[in-house]
C-alpha cells in the first residue's frame, strides 16, 4: 500500500473511507451495545493551517466521557505498530512451517 499521489483522488478516497469508517463504528456501537470512540485527523489542506479533527460520536462531551473512562480503567494498554503486525504474522507462519516440516519428516 502506498500514498495516493494525486491530491484530488486522495481527498476523494479519504472522504469516502472516513464516511464508511464512521458508519461502521456507529453500527458496531449500536449492534453490540458498546461505547466506541473514533478520532480522525484529516489531512492538511492548502487553505487550512492544521489538520482538523472529526470525532464519533460528534458530541464532545460523549467523547470526553469515553476517553476519561478509558484513562481511568485498570486494563493494560497495548499499542501496536505496523511492525508488530508483521512480526506476529511471521511468528504464525514460522510455527505453521515448523509444523509442516515435522509432519513431512515423519513420512
N, C-alpha and C positions, 0 to 999 in steps of 0.2 A: 504494500500500500504506500502511496506517496501523495504529497500535496498536489491539489489540482492547480495547475499553473494559471489558467485563465480565471481572472478575478470574478468575472460575471458568472461563470459556471460554478466557481467555488461558493459564491454567495447564494446562488440558487440551491445548490446541494445542501449548504448549511441550513438555510431556512426550511427546506423540505425535511431534512433529518431531524432538526430541532423539533418541528411540529410532531413528527412521528414519535420521538422520544418522550415528549411531554404527554402525548396521548397514552403511550404505553405505561408510564408511571402512574397516570391517573387511573387507568384500568386496573393496574396491579393493586393500587391502594383500595379501590372500591371492591374488587372481586375477592381480595384476600383479607380485607378488613384491617389493614396495617397503615401506620403512618409512614409516609415517604417524603423525601425532600430532594429536589434537584436544583443545583445552581449552575447556570451556564453563562460563561463569559463569552460574549460574541467577539468576533474578530475586529481588530481595529479597522476603521474605515477612514477614507480620506477626509471626510468632513467632521469626524469626531476625534477629539484628542486622546481618549482612552476607551477601552472596550467597556461596553455596558453589560450589566449582569441581568439575567432574567431568572426568576425562580418559579418553582412549582412546589407548593401552592403559591398563588400570586399574592396572598395576604402576608405581609412582612411579619406580623405577629405570630402567625402559624409557623412560619419558617423559623423564627427565633425560638419558639417553644420546642420544636423538634430538635433543633441544634443544641439547645440547653439540656434537653433530656439525654441526648447522645453524649454530651460532655460529662454529664453527671453519672452516667452509667458506669458500672464497675467492670464491664466486659473488656477484655483485652482488645486493643485496636490493631488491625492488620492493615498495612499499606502495601499494595502490590504495584510493581512497575512492569513494563513490558518484558524486561529480562527475567523477572520472577516467573512469568507465564511460560516463557520458553525453557527455563531451567526445569520446571515441573513437567513440562511436556517431554523433554529429553529424558528425564528420570523414568517416566512412564514407558517410553519407547525402549529404553535400555533394559528395563525389567521384563518387558514383553520379549525382547530379543534374547535375553538370557533364558527365559522360559522355553522358547522355541529351540534354542541351542541345546539345552538339557534334553528336551524331548527327542531331538534328532540324533543325539549321541547315544541314546538308549536303543535306537532301532538297529 
